[in-house]
Amino acid sequence: MMRSKFDEQLDALNNKLIEMGGNIEAAIATAIEALKTGDPEIARKAIRFDGEIDRREKDIEALCLRLLLQQHPVAKDLRLISAALKMITDMERIGDQSADIAEISMYLSGEPVISRFEHIPQMAQAAIKMVTESIDAFVKKDLVLAERVIGYDDVVDELFTQVKGDLIELVHQNSDNGEQAMDLLMIAKYLERIGDHAVNLAEWVVFSINGTHNATHTRETLEERD
């Protein structure tokens, strides 16, 4: 009976993580939509997701602490709960960075654009894919999927390099493009960081499954960059 109750709460944890992940995916997509359309209302909608993501982080944290204090988790359960606590920290930072993208998009609204943003939306789609698959891997305990997410970070990094090259070329063509190019480069940098946080999510999934954690991006490095 006790184990059955515990398993029910673990299922609730999975569902809450999926819901938080859904908010993150929507936040990224909405922020990029605001950039593409130049609509400040869409940007404000993206920023509002950050508050919901913060609330979900606190809710999941409270559930994890209840599981640790009120139940008697075995080793694999401890790994799973510990991983979830680490994951929501990265997820909350992704929410912050999505809001940062939306704020830049709001600042740029109404200005003539210097680029068609081809590679920036591609970066956003790649980052969303990484977040979604990391959470899927956690829920399904899918080690192969988690490792695939870690490898997919190369796609985001390559797209960032392309964005940077595109913007440098635009500035070379016309130095008046410099200010907006810097804003767009910052958006691309936030997306690159989101990819790094998604790698962290996947690495904690690996830990939850087999107890090993070989961090590609150390916590200290990400905190310095964020």
C-alpha positions, 0 to 999 in steps of 0.5 A: 500500500505504501509503495503504491502511494509512492508510485502514484506520487512519482507519476504526479511528479512526471506529469508536473514535469511534463506540464512545466516542459510544455510551458517552457516550449510555449515560452520559447516558441512565443518569444520567437514568434514575437521576434518574427512578427514584431508584435509587442503583445506576443512578446508580453505573452511570452514574458508572462510564461516565466511567472507560470514556470517559476510557480511550477518549479516551486510546486515540483520542488515541494512535491520532491521534498515531500517524497523525500521526507514522508516516504522511504525511497530506495536508491533508484528513487532517490536518484530520480527525485534528486535528478528532478530537483536538479532538472527544474533548476535548469528548466527555470533558467530556460524560462528566464532566458525565453523571457529575455528573448521576448524582452529584446523582441519587444525592444525591436518591435516596430523597427525594420529588420535587417535579417529574415531570421532564418537560422534563429527560428531553426535554433529555437526549434532545435532547443525546443526539441532538446527540452521535449526529448529530455523530459520524455527521456526522464518519464520513459527512463530512456537512456538512448533518447537522453544521450541523443539529446546530448549529442544534438547540442552540436546542431544548436552550436552549429546554427549559432555559428551560422547566425553569427556569420550572417550578422557579421556579414550584414554589419560589413555590408552596412555599419548602421546594422550594428546595433540590431545585429548585436540584439539578434546575436544576444537572442541567438546566444540565449538560445545557445544557452537554452541548448546547454541547459537542455543538455544538463536536463539530459545528463540528469536523466542519465544519472536518474537511470544509471547513477552516473553524471558526466556533466558537459556544462558545469553548473558554475559555467552556466551560472556565470554565463546566465 
